[in-house]
Amino acid sequence: MARPVTTTPPPKLINVARWLWIASAGVGMARFLAQLFDRETLVSEARRQNPALGQDQIDAGVNGGILFGLLIATVILVAYMRLANAMARGRNWARIVLTVLGAASVAFGLFRLIAWGSGIAADFGVTMQPVDLGATVVTTVLDASAIVLMFRESAHFRKRVTVDSTFPRS
């Protein structure tokens, strides 16, 4: 017989961190989708990389790439949502995974911003559209904030789910 389990709601800062992770994943997915649905750029890039291919082959490759990209973006969004919810329930392993992913995201975002601001990116022919720049700033701030909030409430991860003692154990 299964024992009823009760949980306490997460502290406010943990709940905010959960929604920051989900928002960051959503912004990242929106940026990715904007790039993914720029079909003209995808076709021209495919043509530049494979000039010997016919238009039908390029179209098929771009269509397959878009479909695969949508699948990957959905998997990543669902994974972030599940990790954020597990973290909010007090799972320390989820906090660690989110910290590693978030730290990598913050480092990459800062690298992109520094490269853009210093002109190094332009020297290598890399351009950042204003929407891409804005999304980088937003996701970097969201991820850094979520990491800080998770560690401000470390006590939440030392508590575990409590078992209601009014029911007999089997």
C-alpha positions as CSV (number, residue, x, y, z in Angstrom):
1,M,0.0,0.0,0.0
2,A,1.4,3.4,-1.0
3,R,1.9,5.9,1.7
4,P,0.4,9.4,1.2
5,V,3.2,12.0,0.8
6,T,2.8,15.6,1.6
7,T,5.1,18.3,0.4
8,T,5.5,21.9,1.5
9,P,5.3,24.5,-1.1
10,P,8.7,25.8,-2.2
11,P,10.0,29.1,-0.7
12,K,9.2,32.2,-2.8
13,L,12.8,32.6,-4.1
14,I,12.9,29.0,-5.3
15,N,9.5,29.4,-7.0
16,V,10.9,32.6,-8.7
17,A,14.0,30.7,-9.8
18,R,11.8,28.0,-11.3
19,W,9.9,30.5,-13.4
20,L,13.2,32.2,-14.4
21,W,14.5,28.9,-15.7
22,I,11.3,28.3,-17.7
23,A,11.3,31.9,-19.0
24,S,14.9,31.6,-20.1
25,A,14.2,28.3,-21.9
26,G,11.2,30.0,-23.5
27,V,13.2,33.0,-24.7
28,G,16.0,30.7,-26.0
29,M,13.4,28.6,-27.9
30,A,11.8,31.8,-29.4
31,R,15.2,33.0,-30.6
32,F,16.0,29.5,-32.0
33,L,12.6,29.4,-33.7
34,A,13.1,32.8,-35.3
35,Q,16.4,31.6,-36.7
36,L,14.9,28.3,-37.8
37,F,12.1,29.9,-39.7
38,D,14.3,32.2,-41.6
39,R,14.0,29.9,-44.5
40,E,15.7,32.2,-47.0
41,T,18.9,32.3,-44.9
42,L,18.8,28.5,-44.4
43,V,18.5,27.9,-48.1
44,S,21.2,30.3,-49.0
45,E,23.5,28.8,-46.5
46,A,22.8,25.3,-47.7
47,R,23.4,26.4,-51.3
48,R,26.7,28.1,-50.2
49,Q,27.9,24.9,-48.5
50,N,26.7,22.5,-51.2
51,P,26.7,24.3,-54.6
52,A,26.4,21.0,-56.5
53,L,22.9,20.2,-55.0
54,G,19.7,20.9,-56.9
55,Q,16.9,23.0,-55.5
56,D,14.8,20.0,-54.6
57,Q,17.7,18.5,-52.6
58,I,18.3,21.8,-50.8
59,D,14.6,22.2,-50.0
60,A,14.5,18.6,-48.7
61,G,17.6,19.2,-46.5
62,V,16.2,22.5,-45.2
63,N,12.8,21.0,-44.4
64,G,14.5,18.0,-42.6
65,G,16.7,20.4,-40.7
66,I,13.7,22.5,-39.6
67,L,11.8,19.5,-38.4
68,F,14.8,18.1,-36.5
69,G,15.4,21.5,-35.0
70,L,11.8,21.7,-33.8
71,L,12.1,18.3,-32.2
72,I,15.3,19.2,-30.4
73,A,13.9,22.6,-29.3
74,T,10.8,20.9,-27.8
75,V,12.9,18.3,-26.0
76,I,15.2,21.0,-24.5
77,L,12.2,23.1,-23.4
78,V,10.5,20.1,-21.8
79,A,13.8,19.1,-20.1
80,Y,14.3,22.6,-18.6
81,M,10.7,22.6,-17.4
82,R,11.2,19.2,-15.7
83,L,14.5,20.2,-14.2
84,A,13.1,23.5,-12.9
85,N,10.1,21.6,-11.3
86,A,12.3,19.0,-9.8
87,M,14.5,21.8,-8.4
88,A,11.5,23.5,-6.9
89,R,10.5,20.2,-5.2
90,G,13.9,20.3,-3.4
91,R,15.9,17.9,-5.6
92,N,19.5,18.9,-5.2
93,W,20.6,16.9,-8.3
94,A,18.3,19.1,-10.4
95,R,19.8,22.3,-8.8
96,I,23.3,21.0,-9.7
97,V,22.3,20.2,-13.3
98,L,20.6,23.6,-13.7
99,T,23.7,25.3,-12.2
100,V,26.0,23.6,-14.7
101,L,23.7,24.4,-17.7
102,G,23.1,27.9,-16.4
103,A,26.8,28.7,-15.8
104,A,27.6,27.5,-19.3
105,S,24.8,29.7,-20.7
106,V,26.0,32.7,-18.7
107,A,29.6,32.2,-19.8
108,F,28.6,31.8,-23.4
109,G,26.3,34.8,-23.3
110,L,29.0,37.0,-21.7
111,F,31.5,35.7,-24.4
112,R,29.1,36.7,-27.2
113,L,28.4,40.1,-25.7
114,I,32.1,40.8,-25.2
115,A,32.9,39.6,-28.7
116,W,30.1,41.8,-30.1
117,G,31.0,44.9,-28.0
118,S,34.7,44.7,-28.7
119,G,34.2,44.2,-32.4
120,I,36.0,40.8,-32.4
121,A,32.9,39.1,-33.8
122,A,32.7,41.5,-36.7
123,D,36.4,40.8,-37.5
124,F,35.5,37.2,-38.0
125,G,32.4,38.0,-40.1
126,V,29.9,37.1,-37.3
127,T,27.0,39.5,-37.1
128,M,24.4,39.7,-34.3
129,Q,21.0,40.9,-35.2
130,P,19.3,43.2,-32.6
131,V,16.8,40.4,-31.6
132,D,19.6,37.9,-31.1
133,L,21.6,40.5,-29.0
134,G,18.5,41.2,-26.9
135,A,17.8,37.5,-26.4
136,T,21.4,36.9,-25.3
137,V,21.2,39.7,-22.8
138,V,17.8,38.5,-21.4
139,T,18.8,34.8,-21.2
140,T,22.1,35.7,-19.5
141,V,20.4,37.8,-16.9
142,L,17.6,35.2,-16.3
143,D,20.1,32.3,-15.9
144,A,22.4,34.2,-13.6
145,S,19.5,35.4,-11.5
146,A,18.1,31.9,-11.2
147,I,21.4,30.5,-10.1
148,V,21.8,33.1,-7.4
149,L,18.2,32.6,-6.1
150,M,18.6,28.8,-6.0
151,F,21.7,29.1,-3.7
152,R,20.1,31.8,-1.5
153,E,17.6,29.1,-0.4
154,S,20.0,26.2,0.1
155,A,18.1,25.0,3.2
156,H,15.2,24.0,0.8
157,F,17.5,21.4,-0.7
158,R,18.3,19.9,2.7
159,K,14.7,19.3,3.5
160,R,13.1,16.2,1.9
161,V,9.6,15.3,1.3
162,T,7.9,14.5,4.6
163,V,5.7,11.4,5.1
164,D,2.4,11.9,6.8
165,S,2.7,10.0,10.0
166,T,-1.0,9.6,10.6
167,F,-1.1,6.6,8.2
168,P,0.3,3.3,9.2
169,R,3.3,2.0,7.3
170,S,3.1,-1.2,5.4
